[in-house]
Amino acid sequence: MRISENAYKFIFTSLTRITDFEKEFTIESIQRDLWLNGDYVVGEVMDIAGSSCKAELPNGRMMELMKGDVVVGALGVRHATLEATGSWEEVKADGKMHLLTGAGLLGKMTSRSIFVTPLIELQYKGHIMVDGLKKNMADYVMEIPDHSFNIPIILLVGTSMSSGKTTSARIIARQLKQMGLKVAGAKLTGAGRYRDILSMKDAGADYVVDFVDVGLPSSICPKAEYKKAVKNMLSLLAQSKADVAVVEIGASPLEPYNGALAIKAIKKQVKCTVLCASDPYAVLGVMKSFHLKPTIVSGPAANTFGGVELIKNLCGIDALNLIEQQNLPALKIILREKLGLTAFSNN
């Protein structure tokens, strides 16, 4: 089935943003034992009852899905502690699968929190084929020259997903731009959502990159594969020649997204670590389990004076609620000090 003239019939999710799918391709059902992580596949929406019904497009905008829509995404793995887990490896011969993330991560759901809506159900229709070969995300990654990475990093780590990392990254990127710096933004681990790094771009980051840019649907993959991916991400960041990089580690470093490997790869360049936490006790847990001492704590755990005081008493760390305007001058002081920019003005 040739569809280059009928692309409007397909909904391309943001995991396809690295491709050239505007060109001609075909769809072919591939036997199950030949599937691979990152393969581009097509699924028809079968059931949206009670679900959020939205997919993220290659430009980062969200589109409402309807039953019968045909979605192009990539096979992958998600292990979200607060929402849902699933994997392409759990898809059976019947081809029933789910939209594990709005970005187009496709696989069979294995568990779901009762606090989130049901996931969109899809029926596998086939793999994307070009010149008789099935296409994988890795096929669309150009050779990346190896560049030495020496950009100072503001690192954002979380105690879990939904702990405020992306919001904090956006705020920090904005403050750094107001200080007159060239800023790069990156999300090194997680399950692909384009809007996470786009939020840093919207805040003023001059350049952004994530694991999708180097061919991964999520950062859950074998360690050797991820080491190559993070090396490529750092090479891309180095090409930006930024003054500073705001780097987010998705989920938490204790989850199976290879966060520990990402932190190890960049630790020599980390000048400031912001630990975003869901609650004060989670701060203590990550600090002890991962032997991490943050510069500051932010996120929901710092929403009240009670949380701030408990973090100080438990961990000996100052907490700042970065979404509060009155805390931004203190944040700028910390950023200047850690980056060695104390001579800069207060702008």
Beta strands, then each sheet from edge to edge (+ up, - down):
strand 1: 10-12
strand 2: 26-28
strand 3: 40-47
strand 4: 54-56
strand 5: 62-64
strand 6: 70-75
strand 7: 77-79
strand 8: 84-87
strand 9: 96-99
strand 10: 105-112
strand 11: 121-130
strand 12: 133-134
strand 13: 153-158
strand 14: 183-189
strand 15: 207-210
strand 16: 244-249
strand 17: 270-276
strand 18: 296-298
sheet 1: 1+ 6+ 3- 11+ 2-
sheet 2: 1+ 6+ 10+ 8- 7+
sheet 3: 1+ 6+ 3- 11+ 9-
sheet 4: 1+ 6+ 3- 11+ 12-
sheet 5: 4+ 5-
sheet 6: 15+ 14+ 16+ 13+ 17+ 18+
end
